[in-house]
Amino acid sequence: MEHWLYRYTLGNVEDTTFDRYENTYIHHIKDTIGNKQLGSIKANDIQILLDAKMGKRDELGYCKGQKALSYSSTIKIKELLNQCFKHAVKHKEMDFNPAELVVMPKRKLYPVKTKEAYSLTDDEMIAIKDIADKLRKNGQPFYRYAWVYMVMMNTGLRVGEIIALEWDDVDFDRNIIKVYEAVQSNVKVRDENGKSINKRHSPVTDTKTEEGMRPVSLNDTAITYLTLLKEYAEKHNIKTKHVAYTDKGTRVSARNLQRTLDIVADKANIPHLGLHILRHTFGSTLLRKGVDISVVSELMGHANISITYKTYIHIIKEQKAEAVKLLDLI
């Protein structure tokens, strides 16, 4: 698996994706079935491993001292093994792929539930807007990054996309922004052999959209807060090309955006709030207001509509329940 990871996978997937693959291998595979010879691995070996990770009987001591994993975490193990074994079969190093015979228990049977992404309520969105609009006695904002959060909630930009966004990408005349790139945060720095050297960096990469540039329309609220960010930089003589900038004009980090969001969420009496929830709120709100899911998928920049369905299945179920209630009127 290490040969496949570092020779065939490294450099052919996103850095963050490879980091996830490597972590899955190191923490869940290397010292379990990773000790077996490739040709001796049977479907039952994988099944025992996944069942143990799920929290079932650990007959081989694979998960001694470890907590049970959720469905989403366990399936990452199976998918990584599946990719590796497919490669091995293709290169005639195995006769068949044993991962294809593994049965994943239904998600609802897992004792550890996968955390569902949630969206902000209307009241919570208003609370964040109130904080974004709040000014000190000298007319300065209490939390300038709250303006960035308002842009994210009204455009659906990913965290990496808002961090990478530059003023040249904002077209105030046509009321659109052009999303070309995204910043990947906290990616491992590697040596010439692909091994981690215990350093992190934040590379700028192309956006996830296959077509390259993704145009995003701006509503009045997004325009308002983008204008505030631009005027603040001009008024305080901050020379910057970045939309989300520090006082020195450099690109803000995801960590600093999150730190301020923790404060803003606390002031708004909202439980822990991750930056990604701002994007998720954008998609959820559109669906609740009746926007067709194909349109939402395009606005979110999803590769295909199935991703949108999977991400917002809870909203779709809510809509179906509301639709059925309409029958009460007949």
C-alpha positions in Angstrom: 0.0 0.0 0.0 2.9 2.4 0.7 4.2 1.7 -2.8 0.8 2.5 -4.3 0.4 5.6 -2.1 3.7 7.2 -2.7 4.4 6.1 -6.3 1.0 6.2 -7.9 -1.2 8.4 -5.8 1.0 11.2 -4.5 0.8 14.1 -6.9 -2.2 12.7 -8.7 -4.8 13.7 -6.1 -5.2 17.0 -4.1 -2.7 17.4 -1.3 -5.5 17.4 1.3 -6.9 14.1 -0.2 -3.5 12.5 0.0 -3.1 13.6 3.6 -6.4 11.9 4.4 -5.4 8.7 2.6 -2.1 8.6 4.4 -3.7 9.2 7.8 -6.2 6.4 7.1 -3.5 4.1 6.2 -1.2 4.9 9.2 -4.0 4.8 11.9 -6.2 2.1 10.6 -4.5 -0.2 8.2 -0.7 -0.3 8.6 -0.7 -2.2 11.9 -3.8 -4.3 11.3 -4.2 -6.1 8.0 -1.2 -4.1 6.8 0.9 -6.9 8.4 -0.5 -9.5 6.0 1.0 -10.5 2.7 -1.0 -9.0 -0.2 -1.9 -12.3 -1.8 -3.1 -13.8 1.5 -5.7 -11.1 2.3 -9.3 -12.4 2.1 -12.6 -10.5 2.2 -13.1 -11.9 5.7 -9.9 -10.2 6.9 -11.3 -6.8 5.7 -14.7 -7.6 7.1 -13.3 -8.3 10.6 -11.3 -5.1 10.5 -14.3 -2.9 9.5 -16.6 -4.7 12.0 -14.0 -4.0 14.8 -13.7 -0.3 13.7 -17.5 -0.1 13.9 -17.4 -1.3 17.5 -18.4 -4.9 17.0 -16.5 -7.9 18.4 -12.7 -7.3 17.9 -11.6 -10.9 17.7 -8.1 -10.0 16.5 -7.4 -7.0 18.7 -7.3 -4.6 15.8 -8.8 -1.7 17.7 -7.5 -2.3 21.2 -7.8 1.0 23.1 -9.5 2.8 20.2 -12.9 4.3 20.1 -15.5 3.0 17.6 -15.7 4.9 14.3 -18.7 6.4 12.6 -20.0 5.0 9.2 -18.3 7.9 7.3 -14.9 7.2 8.9 -15.2 3.4 8.5 -16.1 3.6 4.8 -12.9 5.6 4.2 -10.9 2.6 5.2 -12.8 0.3 2.9 -12.6 2.8 0.0 -8.8 3.1 0.4 -8.3 -0.7 0.5 -10.5 -1.0 -2.5 -8.5 1.5 -4.6 -5.2 -0.2 -3.6 -6.5 -3.7 -4.4 -7.9 -2.5 -7.8 -4.5 -1.3 -8.6 -2.9 -4.6 -7.5 -5.3 -6.6 -9.7 -4.7 -4.3 -12.7 -0.9 -4.9 -12.3 -1.4 -8.7 -11.8 -0.2 -8.6 -8.2 -3.6 -10.1 -7.0 -6.0 -12.4 -8.7 -9.1 -10.5 -7.4 -10.1 -7.6 -5.3 -11.3 -8.9 -1.9 -12.7 -5.5 -0.9 -15.5 -6.0 -3.5 -17.0 -8.8 -1.4 -17.1 -6.8 1.8 -20.5 -5.9 3.2 -20.9 -2.5 4.8 -23.6 -2.4 7.5 -26.3 0.1 7.0 -25.5 3.6 8.3 -28.3 3.5 10.9 -26.7 0.4 12.6 -23.6 2.2 13.6 -23.5 3.1 17.3 -21.3 6.2 16.6 -23.4 8.5 14.4 -21.8 10.6 11.6 -22.1 14.2 12.5 -24.6 15.9 10.1 -23.7 19.3 8.8 -26.4 21.7 9.9 -27.3 25.2 8.8 -28.0 28.3 10.7 -31.6 29.2 11.5 -33.1 32.5 10.3 -32.7 33.9 13.9 -29.0 32.8 14.0 -28.3 34.4 10.7 -29.8 37.7 11.9 -27.8 37.5 15.1 -24.5 37.2 13.1 -25.7 40.1 10.8 -26.3 42.2 13.9 -22.8 41.6 15.1 -21.4 42.3 11.6 -23.2 45.7 11.6 -22.2 46.6 15.1 -19.7 49.5 15.3 -17.5 50.9 18.1 -17.8 54.5 19.2 -15.1 55.5 16.8 -17.1 54.0 13.9 -14.9 51.0 13.5 -16.4 47.5 13.3 -16.1 45.2 16.3 -15.3 42.2 14.1 -14.3 43.0 10.6 -14.1 39.3 9.7 -17.8 39.2 10.4 -18.2 41.0 7.0 -16.4 38.0 5.4 -18.8 35.6 7.1 -21.7 37.6 5.6 -20.2 37.3 2.1 -19.8 33.5 2.6 -23.4 33.1 3.8 -24.7 34.9 0.7 -22.5 33.3 -1.9 -21.8 29.8 -0.7 -18.1 30.1 -1.2 -15.9 27.5 0.3 -13.5 28.6 3.1 -10.5 28.1 0.7 -12.3 30.0 -2.0 -13.0 33.1 0.1 -9.4 33.1 1.3 -8.0 32.9 -2.2 -10.4 35.5 -3.6 -8.8 38.7 -4.9 -10.3 42.1 -5.7 -9.6 41.5 -9.4 -12.0 38.6 -9.2 -14.9 40.8 -8.0 -16.9 42.5 -10.8 -19.1 45.2 -9.1 -20.5 46.3 -12.5 -21.9 42.9 -13.4 -22.5 41.8 -9.7 -20.5 38.6 -9.9 -17.3 37.1 -8.6 -15.1 34.8 -10.5 -13.8 31.9 -8.5 -10.6 30.4 -10.0 -8.6 29.2 -7.0 -8.9 27.9 -3.4 -6.4 27.8 -0.5 -5.8 24.4 1.0 -5.1 24.9 4.7 -2.8 22.9 6.9 -1.3 20.6 4.2 1.7 18.5 5.1 5.1 19.5 3.7 6.8 16.5 2.2 10.4 15.5 1.2 11.4 14.3 -2.3 10.1 10.8 -1.3 6.7 12.1 -0.3 7.3 11.6 3.4 6.0 14.2 5.8 8.7 16.4 7.4 6.4 17.7 10.3 5.7 21.1 8.7 2.5 22.5 7.3 1.7 25.0 4.5 -1.3 26.4 2.7 -1.0 26.0 -1.1 -3.2 27.7 -3.6 -4.8 25.3 -6.0 -7.4 25.4 -8.8 -11.0 25.3 -7.6 -12.9 22.0 -7.5 -15.0 23.0 -10.6 -13.9 21.0 -13.6 -14.6 23.9 -16.0 -12.1 26.1 -14.1 -13.6 29.5 -13.4 -16.9 29.4 -11.6 -19.0 32.6 -11.8 -21.0 33.4 -8.6 -23.8 35.9 -8.6 -23.9 38.6 -5.9 -27.1 39.6 -4.1 -27.4 43.0 -2.5 -26.2 41.8 0.9 -23.0 40.3 -0.5 -22.3 43.5 -2.4 -22.9 45.6 0.7 -20.3 43.6 2.8 -17.8 43.4 -0.1 -18.0 47.2 -0.4 -17.4 47.6 3.3 -14.3 45.4 3.1 -13.0 47.4 0.2 -13.7 50.8 1.7 -12.1 49.7 5.0 -8.9 48.8 3.3 -8.8 52.1 1.4 -9.7 54.2 4.5 -7.0 52.6 6.6 -4.4 52.6 3.8 -4.2 48.8 3.8 -2.5 47.8 0.5 -4.0 44.4 -0.4 -5.2 42.4 -3.3 -7.1 40.0 -1.0 -10.8 40.2 -0.2 -10.2 38.5 3.2 -7.2 40.3 4.5 -5.2 41.0 7.7 -4.3 44.4 9.0 -1.0 44.1 7.1 -2.8 43.3 3.8 -1.8 39.7 3.7 -4.1 36.8 3.0 -6.0 35.8 6.2 -5.6 32.2 7.4 -8.5 29.8 8.0 -7.3 29.5 11.6 -7.7 33.2 12.2 -11.1 33.3 10.5 -12.2 30.4 12.7 -10.9 32.1 15.9 -12.9 35.2 15.3 -16.0 33.1 14.3 -15.7 31.4 17.7 -16.0 34.8 19.4 -18.8 35.9 17.1 -20.8 32.7 17.6 -20.4 33.1 21.4 -21.7 36.6 21.2 -24.6 35.4 19.2 -25.4 32.6 21.6 -24.8 30.0 18.9 -23.1 26.6 19.8 -19.7 25.9 18.2 -19.8 27.1 14.6 -17.4 25.8 11.9 -16.6 28.0 8.9 -18.1 25.4 6.5 -21.5 25.9 8.2 -21.7 29.3 6.5 -21.5 27.7 3.1 -23.9 25.0 4.1 -26.4 27.6 5.3 -26.4 29.2 1.8 -27.4 25.9 0.2 -29.9 24.9 2.8 -31.6 28.3 2.7 -32.0 28.2 -1.1 -33.6 24.8 -0.9 -35.9 25.8 1.9 -37.0 28.7 -0.2 -38.0 26.4 -3.1 -35.0 26.8 -5.4 -34.6 23.7 -7.6 -31.8 21.4 -6.5 -30.2 21.5 -9.9 -29.8 25.2 -9.6 -28.5 24.9 -6.0 -26.0 22.3 -7.2 -24.6 24.7 -9.8 -24.5 27.6 -7.4 -22.6 25.5 -4.9 -20.1 24.4 -7.5 -20.7 20.7 -6.9 -19.2 18.3 -9.4 -22.6 16.6 -9.9 -26.1 16.8 -8.5 -25.7 13.6 -6.5 -23.3 15.4 -4.2 -26.0 18.0 -3.6 -28.6 15.4 -2.8 -26.2 13.6 -0.4 -25.3 16.9 1.3 -28.8 18.2 1.7 -30.8 15.0 2.1 -32.2 16.2 5.5 -33.5 19.4 3.9 -35.1 17.4 1.0 -36.8 15.1 3.6 -38.2 18.2 5.4 -39.6 19.5 2.1 -41.2 16.1 1.4 -42.8 16.1 4.8 -44.2 19.6 4.2 -45.4 18.6 0.8 -47.4 15.7 2.2 -49.0 18.0 4.8 -50.5 20.0 1.9 -52.8 17.0 1.4 -54.6 17.9 4.6 -56.1 20.8 2.7 -57.9 18.5 0.3 
